[in-house]
Amino acid sequence: MKNNIKSLKNLPDESGYYGKFGGSFIPPQLVEPLKEIEREYIKAKNDPDFQKEYRDLLTNYVGRPSPLYFAKNLSTKLGGAKIYLKREDLNHTGAHKINHCLGEVLLAKRMGKNKVLAETGAGQHGVALATAAALLGLECEIHMGSIDIEKEHPNVIRMKLLGAKVVEVTSGGKCLKDAVDSAFATFINEYKTTFFAIGSVVGPHPYPMIVRDFQSIVGKEAKEQILKQEDRLPDYVIGCVGGGSNAIGLFHEFLDDEVKLVGVEPAGIGSGVGEHAATITYGTEGVIHGMKTIVLQDKNGEPNSVHSIASGLDYPGVGPIHAYLKDIGRVEYTRASDDETIKAFLELSKVEGIIPALESAHAIAYVMNLAPTLSKDKIIIVNLSGRGDKDIDYVAKLLKI
Ligand SMILES: *Cc1c(COP(=O)(O)O)cnc(C)c1O
């Protein structure tokens, strides 16, 4: 089959590049193992039996398709532009991450590995991976920063109940970035028997491509659903961006359409080093975790410490596809602060009866600024990437509820 080279959906190129971003910057001993993952993944992608098993789990285990819900109350309150929520929060395990975790564990199993290994930030990827591993009968080891372990304690318990081993990471900032470093170091010693199941569209090729493909179901469904409900494409498609998997999952199907795509980064509490995690906004080109991308880094290329009220967005890098889409101007990247995010978290809870994840509340916060500037005939789709149950204790403490 001949590729339509003009389509942004056909990225990356054969070396794993999205424009000048992406690639594979890894120790020599991992070159062959990652090539093998790529080869096996391409085979699986073209294997109807693999796809059938994956689709079947999405339907009967995850509960897909997730609804595309017209948030009438919020829309009315914000002036009338129609706001639709893609309800990834209703997936089994409560977020979009189960979509790629099931795919990755199926792939690990197909490759004959007996263990999956990963990092986690908010614990959502860890829980989703532990879930998929329990279901499909593989061992699971999750590395997590000690700050996140404390902040997201219920997810730690979930992972343990699901049979996973949780490794506490006490180095560096004790957050997501350090957990990635720690998990990666383990993988270098265990790649023969272990599959590294990365948690976003980040890392060396072929991971950003694999995770993007498994997440693209979100946008495929959303497109079908909006055409059915509104008989036209939306004007805006919006998602929060940490590594960027939920955002690209929703964007992918719309990349070649005349639809405005917006990624919302965490602006935290300010623009200084360590006060935010808005990588695309404030970062510079560099290499982190095996990929060339935009990085929040110091003069020596060391990643900066980062902050976000949402643990899942707390990352000094970003998926190379987002760096590229920013570069060519296809996606607009903007920001929401911690304060705006909390406001959005409370608003969606009260007005729609939906408690969003703090990550997703960043995208809602942007919509709360955008919608009042639009006419009533405009249509917005925003990715509600996860539910907020995991965040309620943190928010209660913050607001002294
Ligand atoms: C992990 C997570 C995110 C951030 O990850 P992306 O790869 O940027 O999508 C966003 N929302 C929720 C609910 C998450 O769990």
The ligand as a MOL file (V3000), in Angstrom:
LIG
                    3D

  0  0  0     0  0            999 V3000
M  V30 BEGIN CTAB
M  V30 COUNTS 15 15 0 0 0
M  V30 BEGIN ATOM
M  V30 1 C -1.6860 10.4900 32.8260 0
M  V30 2 C -2.8450 11.3510 32.6150 0
M  V30 3 C -2.7740 12.4720 31.7830 0
M  V30 4 C -1.4890 12.9460 31.1560 0
M  V30 5 O -0.9040 12.0830 30.2570 0
M  V30 6 P -0.9520 12.3240 28.6960 0
M  V30 7 O -0.0280 11.3180 28.1600 0
M  V30 8 O -0.5360 13.7320 28.4390 0
M  V30 9 O -2.3580 12.1080 28.2810 0
M  V30 10 C -3.9200 13.2020 31.5710 0
M  V30 11 N -5.0870 12.8730 32.1660 0
M  V30 12 C -5.1820 11.8060 32.9760 0
M  V30 13 C -6.4940 11.4990 33.6070 0
M  V30 14 C -4.0810 11.0130 33.2210 0
M  V30 15 O -4.1920 9.9640 34.0330 0
M  V30 END ATOM
M  V30 BEGIN BOND
M  V30 1 1 1 2
M  V30 2 1 2 3
M  V30 3 2 2 14
M  V30 4 1 3 4
M  V30 5 2 3 10
M  V30 6 1 4 5
M  V30 7 1 5 6
M  V30 8 2 6 7
M  V30 9 1 6 8
M  V30 10 1 6 9
M  V30 11 1 10 11
M  V30 12 2 11 12
M  V30 13 1 12 13
M  V30 14 1 12 14
M  V30 15 1 14 15
M  V30 END BOND
M  V30 END CTAB
M  END
